[in-house]
Amino acid sequence: MSDVNAIVSAGKRLLLNNYRQAPVAMSRGEGCVLWDTDGRRYLDMTAGIAVCVLGHGDPGLARALGEQASRLIHTSNLYYVENQIRLADALVRRGFPGRAFFCNSGTEANEAALKLARRYQVTTQSRPERIELVAFENSFHGRTVGALSVTGQAKYREGFGPLFGPVRFLPFGDVEAVRAQITTRTCAVIIEPIQAEGGIFLPPAGFLQELRRRCTETGTVLIFDEVQTGVGRTGTFYGFEKEGVIPDVVTLAKGLGGGVPIGAMLANEEVGRAFEPGTHASTFGGNPFATASGLYVQETIDRMGLLERCREAGAYLANALTRMAERRRPRTRGQRGRGLLQGLVLDGDAAPVVTRARERGLLLSVVGGNVIRLVPPLIVSKAEIDEAIQVLDSVLGDV
Ligand SMILES: Cc1ncc(COP(=O)(O)O)c(C=O)c1O
C-alpha cells in the first residue's frame, strides 16, 4: 500500500470521517519541501499547521530524538524528568515569570488553564461564585469540551452542547465591552493575541494592554492562548512580547516540539499555586522524549537566530502578499499577519485556490473561510517565499 490512491481509499474505509482531507499522503520531507508517496514534490507553507518550526527532516532533531529514545522514552510523572525541568527553565527565561505544566497538545494546555483559573478563584481565593469565563467571538481554543466551550465559532460547537460554562463572548478588540463586561465576578479571560484559525485578525493597538489593565483591576485571571502565536511564529518567542503585556497564564503547543506532540501551560506564582498534588495530571505530559524535542527546538532557535530570521522572512512575505493583493484586486482584499503567521484575504471562498495550488505543488491552508494562511517553517528562505508567491499568483490568475 504505497501509492497515493491506495492509501486514500484505505483511509476512507478505515478512519472516522471527521477530517476534510486532501487526497494526498506524504512520505518524507526536507526543510520546506515534502514528497508524497508517489514521489511528487510540494513546497510546504503549512508546516503541519504551524508546527514544524525547524522544517522537515532536521538531522539534529532526529539525532536528539534517537539518542533520547535509545536511553529513555517514558517514566510518567511519578518521578522527576530532567528534560522537563530544563525545558520549563528555558520557557521561563524566554520572558514568562512562572512555572510550567506539560501536556501533549494545545487543547490540553487550554483545558489545564481553564481548570487552573477556576480552582484559583473557587478554592485558593474562596470565591465559589466566581466561575464565569470571558472569551471572544471568532476565537479557536481547541476541541475538548472545556476548550470548545470558550471557542467562539458556532460551526465547531454545533451538536456538542451543553458545554462547560458559563461563558460570555465579547467582540474581539472591543475595549468598551472589556471595560463593561469583565467584572469582579469574572473568573478568567482567554484570548489569542492574534486570532489565527478565525482568519488571522490582529487586535487594535492598545487592546491587549487595556484587557490586562481590566483583568488586574478586577482580579480576573488573564490567559493568553499562544498555541499558534508562540514559539517564535510572530517574530518574538511569545506573541505577547510585541504587545508589552504579560498574562497570568500562557499556553503553548504546536511549534514547541518541532513536530513531536507536546503542549505546555505556564502560570505565574500567584495563580499557579491553585494546582496542588493530585489536582491535575497527564500520563504522557512532559515525558523525556517529547521534552528532548522541546529542548532541541529551544537550542536551535538561538543557534540559528530563528526569531530574527522569522521577522525578516515575515516582512518579506507580508510585503510580497501585499503587492500580490494589489495586483489581483478585486479577487483579493489584502494581507494580514505578523512574522510568519500571514494571511492573504480573498473576496470569497479560499478553498478552490488552495486545491489548485496543491495540484501545482504548493501547500497552503484556509482559515476563516476566505483567508489563505501561510505559516512556513521558520527556516524558510526568500527563494522559497518567491516560489510560493509565484505559484499562488498564477493560481489566482486562473481560479
Ligand atoms: C490558538 C489555538 N489554540 C488551540 C489549538 C488546539 O491545539 P491542538 O490541535 O494542538 O489541540 C489551536 C489549533 O489550531 C490553536 O490555533
The ligand as an SDF file (V2000), in Angstrom:
LIG
                    3D

 16 16  0  0  0  0  0  0  0  0999 V2000
   -4.9070   29.1860   19.1670 C   0  0  0  0  0  0  0  0  0  0  0  0
   -5.1010   27.7030   19.2210 C   0  0  0  0  0  0  0  0  0  0  0  0
   -5.4320   27.1320   20.3780 N   0  0  0  0  0  0  0  0  0  0  0  0
   -5.6000   25.7990   20.4870 C   0  0  0  0  0  0  0  0  0  0  0  0
   -5.4720   24.9720   19.3970 C   0  0  0  0  0  0  0  0  0  0  0  0
   -5.6540   23.4960   19.5440 C   0  0  0  0  0  0  0  0  0  0  0  0
   -4.4260   22.8710   19.5250 O   0  0  0  0  0  0  0  0  0  0  0  0
   -4.3030   21.2690   19.2910 P   0  0  0  0  0  0  0  0  0  0  0  0
   -4.8600   20.9930   17.9490 O   0  0  0  0  0  0  0  0  0  0  0  0
   -2.8430   21.0050   19.4380 O   0  0  0  0  0  0  0  0  0  0  0  0
   -5.0840   20.6240   20.3700 O   0  0  0  0  0  0  0  0  0  0  0  0
   -5.1290   25.5320   18.1630 C   0  0  0  0  0  0  0  0  0  0  0  0
   -5.0110   24.6770   16.9630 C   0  0  0  0  0  0  0  0  0  0  0  0
   -5.0720   25.1040   15.8590 O   0  0  0  0  0  0  0  0  0  0  0  0
   -4.9520   26.9280   18.0700 C   0  0  0  0  0  0  0  0  0  0  0  0
   -4.6490   27.5150   16.9070 O   0  0  0  0  0  0  0  0  0  0  0  0
  1  2  1  0
  2  3  1  0
  2 15  2  0
  3  4  2  0
  4  5  1  0
  5  6  1  0
  5 12  2  0
  6  7  1  0
  7  8  1  0
  8  9  2  0
  8 10  1  0
  8 11  1  0
 12 13  1  0
 12 15  1  0
 13 14  2  0
 15 16  1  0
M  END
$$$$
